[in-house]
């Protein structure tokens, strides 16, 4: 029961965040999702409802949240994307989410 309640609270936080955050083709939204086992991140253009770049821990050579941030930034650089809006998905900005953000910034994404 506690897990269900946690997920409901996270979803409510995410809705509040999404009411203020919007991605465009020039400045896409970096959306993060965590399951119990994996982490997924994608750059989304909300104007056209398109995913521009996606990466996850399931990708080859990506083992941690830190590596995921680097991988996503590298893929974004290939598509000439430098500026993004960070959407933490209702999760607290610490732990794996913080590591992903730090590595993405260090690898060239600006947010």
N, C-alpha and C positions, 0 to 999 in steps of 0.2 A: 504494500500500500504506500509506503514511503517513496518508492521509486516513481510511482504514478503521480503523486503529489509534487515531487521535484520537477518532473517533466512538464506538468501543467504550469508551474511557476516559471520555468524557463521559457516556455512558449509565450506566456504573457509578457515577460521581459523582452523577448524577441519582437513581439508585435509593437511594443512601445518604441524600440530602437528603429524598426523598419518604417515607422510613421515619420521619422526625421531623416533617414538616410535613403539616398536615391543614386543609382549609378547611371552614368551616361557612357557613350562610346569613347569619349575622350578621357573620362575619369570613371572607370568602372568600379563596381562594388566588390570588395574582397570578402566573400561570404565563407564562414567556417562552420563545419558541422563535426561534432564528436559523437561517435558511438562508443559502446563499452570497449571495443577492440581497436578501432581505427579512427583516423582523422582525415577529413576531406576539406579541400579548399578550392574555390573557383572564383574567377573574375567574371562578373555578370553585367551586361548592358541592359538596364531595366527599361530604357526607352523602346528597344526593339525586342525585348524578352529573349536575349541570346546569351549563351555562355561563351565567352571569348577564350578563356583558358581554364583548364581544370587539372588538378593534381591531387593525389592522395598517398597515404602511407602504403597502399597496395602497389604503387608504381615501382618499377625495378630501380634499385639503388636508393630508395627513400625508406629509411628505417625509423626516423623520429620526427617530431614536430619541427625541430630545427632544420633538418634536411628538407622537409616539406616546404618550408618558407623559401629556402634557397632554390629548390626546384621550380616553384611557382614563379619566383622573380625572374629566373632564367627564361622560362617559357614566355613570360610577359615581355621581357626585353626583346625576344625574337619577333614579337608582334608590335614592337615599338610602343609599349605601354609603360609609362613611368609613374604617373600619379594615379592613386586609387583612393577609395573611401573604405575604411575598415568596418566590417560588420561582424561583431564578435558572436552573433547568433544567440544572444541571451546568456552566454556563459560569462563567468567572472574573468576579468582580465588578469589572470595569473596562471602559473603552471604551464601547460602545453600551449594555451592560447598566447600567452606572453612570449614563449620561445618562438612560436611561429611568426609572430609580429616582429620580434627583434631580428630574426634571420632574414625576413623579407625586406626590412628596412636596410639592413647591412648589405644585402645583395642588390640594392638599387631601387626598390619601390619607395615612393614618397607618399607618406600619409601621417 
